[in-house]
Amino acid sequence: MGWLVPTFVRANCNSSQQFIPTHIAMNNIKDPGFGYSNIPNAQRLINKNGSSNIFHKNKKFTPQDTYSFLIHITWLQFLALVFTSYIVLNTFFAFLYLATGINELTPSTGNTFDDFLNAFFFSAQTITTVGYGGISPHGMWSNLISSIEALIGLLGFAFITGILYGRFSKPNASINFSDNIIIRPFNNGKALMFRLMNNRTTIMIEPEVSVMMSISDTGKDTQYKRKFYQLDLERNHIKYLPTIWTIVHEIAEDSPLFNLSDKEVKDRDIEWYVMIKYFDESFAQQVYQMHSYTNNDLICNVKFIQSTTFDSNGFTVLDHNSLSKTATIL
């Protein structure tokens, strides 16, 4: 880094006072969009699955947001929404047929519930354009309502088909991260490490990873604030990744963790934000994924165990279950 004789400044570090080299400020970056303000015991900003942990207040929902909403909700939520909409829509049209007279569809059974079921099932056959022929409209009003319903059904199922295609074709990364981030001895010093691997069997082409760290502490005005640092990595990109990649940040003099003991790192309000991008051959384009760790995910003085072995034929075997397994360093 070109720093021969570092000078020192005093920094507040909970109950203990630390001396931090002034050249560490070179790694301090401006607010990346999370905001400097913070409170003690604040929740993490990025969830483990990479989603945002920020609640939006007074945000107005516009029709243009519908596609994005339907694309990003879970499959269970999407299927539940489709099923619920289908039931509600058929129930609505069933009541319309009852209001115009069930006799315009089929002779009344004399039982309101049975008549409703006949109207409901006719509505289901109409909206899906199945039309079994067992029940058919005979009056003007029933024909008009069924015509409108058929049009709604055609447009609705075309819309659902488009959303289904969008959900299946949406490019997305599928990366597994180790459950914990660790600090262990490394090169006569210490290093911060975590591991990642592709959850698919395809090879990650030209993956690139960046790690940003935030430390929350009281400033000069006694307000709880965040400071952000871009961590230097032993290697932040490789040509391709067929197995497991261990991300290493060496805790050297230019590291914001250099003058903190393992216990102090555990006790501080720290969050590490990880972003990885790579070219996915399945989607033929670049994909991204976010992840985060907090100091609660930190384990000290352990090492990751080997995850690859060889079978009797000499082929490399990658054990996905061993990604997060660690062993104590004696």
N, C-alpha and C positions, 0 to 999 in steps of 0.2 A: 504493500500500500504506500510505501515511501515514507512511513512514520518511524523515525529513528529514536527520538526521545519524546514520548508522549507526555503531555501535561495532564493534570487531574483536576476535576471539580467535584464538589460534594453533592450528592443526590439523596433525596429522601426515599428510603426503602423499607416501608412499614416501621417496625420498632428499631431497626438497626440502621446505622449510617454507612453508606458505601462510598467508595471513591471510583468514579467511572472515567475512563480516558475521554478527553474532549473529542478525539477523532471519531468516537462512536456516533457523534451527532451527524457525521457524514452519511450514516445509514438511515437516519431519521427522515421519513418522507411526509409530505403533506397529506392532509385528510383525503383518503381514497374514496370517500363517499359515505362513510359510516358515521361521521361526526366525531368531534373531539369530546363532547360532553358525555359523562357516564355517571353511574351511581354504584355504590358497593353492592356486590352480589347480583349484578345485572345478568340477564339471560344471554346466552351466546347469540351472536348475530347471524351465523351461518349454521344450519343444522348439519348433522353428520351426513345426510343424504345429498347435501349441496343446496338444498332449498333455503330461501330466505326466512329468517325468523323474525321478520318485522311486520307488525300489524299496521295496516293502512287505515287512517281515520279520515272521514269525510270525502272519501274517494267516490266519484260518481261513475256509475256503470253505464256505458254507452253500447248501442247495438254493435259497434265495431269490436267490442270486447268479447262478444259471444263466441266467436271461433277460437280465440285464445283460451277462453275459459273451458270450453269443451275439449280442447286438445290436451290441456295440462291437468285436468282432474284425474283421479285414479280410475282404473278400469271398473272397479266396483261401483264407484260413484256414477260413472258414465252409464253403465248398464242399468243401475237403479233408476237413474233419471229417465232413460228411454222407456223402461217398463212402466214407471209411474205416469209418464206422459201418455203412453198408449192406453192405460186404464182410464185416466181422467178424460181423455178425448172421446173414447168410446162411450163412457158414461154420459158425457154431455150430449152426444148425438142420440143416445138411447132415450133420454128425457125429451129431446125434440120430437122424436118419432111418437112417443107416448102423448105428447101435447097435441100433435096433429091427428091422433087417433090410430091406435094399433091396428084397427081394421083395414087401414090403407096398406098394411104389410101382410097381415095374416089374421084370421079370425081370432077374436079375443078368447082367452081361456077362462075368463071370469075371475082370475086371480091376478092381482096387481103385480106381485113379484114375478110370476111366470111370464106375464106380458113384458115386464122389464127385461127379463133374461132373453126373450125372443128378440126384442129391440136391440139389446146389447150385442148379441151374436150376429144379428144382421149388420149392425154397424161395423163389427170387426171384419166381416166378410167384404163389406163395401170399401173400407179404408185400406185394406190390403189388396183390393181388386181381385179377390179369390172368386167370389160369387158362385156358391154351390148351386143356387137355383131353388133351394127348398123354400126360401122366403124371397119375395120380390115386391117392389113398390107398385101400387095400383093407382093411387091418387096423384094429383098435381103437386101437392105440398111434399109428399113423401119422395116423389121423383126429383123435385128441386133440391131437397135436403141431401139426398143420396148423391146427386151429381156434384154438389159442392164438397161433400165429404170425400168423394173419390178423387177430386182435384187436390184437396188437402193431403190425402194419403199419398198420391204420386209425388207431390213436392216434398212432403215430409220424409218419405223413405229415400228419395234422392239426396236430400240434405244429410240424413243419417249415414248413407253410404259414403258420401264425401268426407264426413267426419271420421268414419272408420278408416278410410284410406289414409287420411291425414295422420291419424294416430299410429297406424302401422308403419307409415313411410317416414315419420318424423325422425330425423337423424338424432341419435342420442348415444352418449358414451355409456359403457357398462363396466365400470372400474370398481374393484374391491380394494378398500384401504385397510391397513391393519387397525385393529381395535384401539391400539394404544400408540402413543408416541413415546420414545425412550431417550434417556441420556445415559451414555456409557463411555468408558475409557476409549480413547482413539488418538493415535499418533502422539503419544506422550502428553496428551491432554484429554479433552472430552468432546463429544459430538452429540448433536440432536439428530435422531433418526426416526423414520417411519417407512413402511413398505406399501407398495401397491402392485396390482396385477390386473390383467384383462379378465373379466368374467366370461368372455367369449373365447372360442378356440382360435379366432383370427389373430393375426399379428398386428400390434400397434405400430404404425409407421410414423417415424420421426416424432415421437412424443416429446413434449416440452413442458416442464413443470416450473411453477414459481410459488414461493412461500412468503407470505407477509405475516408479520407478528404484531399484535397490539398489546401494550402493557398499560393497565389502568393504575393511576396513583393520584395523590393529592398534589396539586401544583402550588405556585406561590400564593394564589388567592384562596387556598384551602378547598378549592372545588375539585371534585373527582373528575379526572380527565384521562383520555386515551392518548398514547403516543404510538405511532406506527413506524415499523421498521421493515425494510425489504431484506430478507436473509440471503446471504451468499451461500450457494450450494456447491458441493464438491463437483457435481455435474448436473446441469439443469436441462440438458437435452441429449438424446441419443438417436441413432439412425433407425433402429427398430427394436421392439421389445416382445420376445416370444414367451418369457417366463415372468420373473419377479424383479422389480426394481426397488432397491433400497435407496431412499433419498437421504442425503447426509449433509448436515450443516455443522461444520467444524466450529466449536466455540473457541475461537482465537481472539486476539486482542481487539479486532474490529467488530466483534460480535456484541450485540446488546446484552447477551447473557454472560459475558466474560467474567464479571465480578460478582455474580450471584451464585451462592451455593445451591446444591440440589434442593435443600429444604426451602430456601428463599424462592426458588422458581416454583416449587409446589404451592407456596403460600401466596404468591402474587396472583393478581387477576390477569391472566394471560390467555390469549386465544391465538391460535395459528390458523391462517386461512390458506388453503391449498387450491391452486387452479392448474389443471392439466389439459392440454390440447394435443390432439394427434389426428392423423389422417386414417379414417376408417375405411377399409376396402369394401365392406358390405354396403355402405352408403355412398362410397366414392366421393367423400368430401370430409372436411375437417370437423371434428366434434370436440365439445368441451365438457368438463365436469368440475364441479366445486366440491370441496370437503373442508371440514374444520376440526381442530382439536382444541380442547381447553386444558388448563393445568390439572383438572380432574382425570384426564386421560393419560397423564404423564406417569411413567414408571422409570425409576433410576436404577443403575447398576445391574441391568439385565441385557441380554443379547437375543437377537432373533435366531431361531434355529433354522437349519437348512431345510429348504422346501422341495428341492429337486433330488431325485435319485435315479438310478439306472436299473432297468429290468434285465432279465437273463439274456435278452437279445441285443443289449447295448443301447436301447432307446431311452431317451430322457423322459422321466415321469415327474410331472408337476402335481403336487398335492395341494389342492385349493384350501383344505382345512388347516394347513399349517401356516397360513399367511400371518396370523397373529400370535403364533406360539412363541414363547420366550423361555430362556433359561437364565438362572441367576449366575452372575459372574463371581466366582470365588476369589 
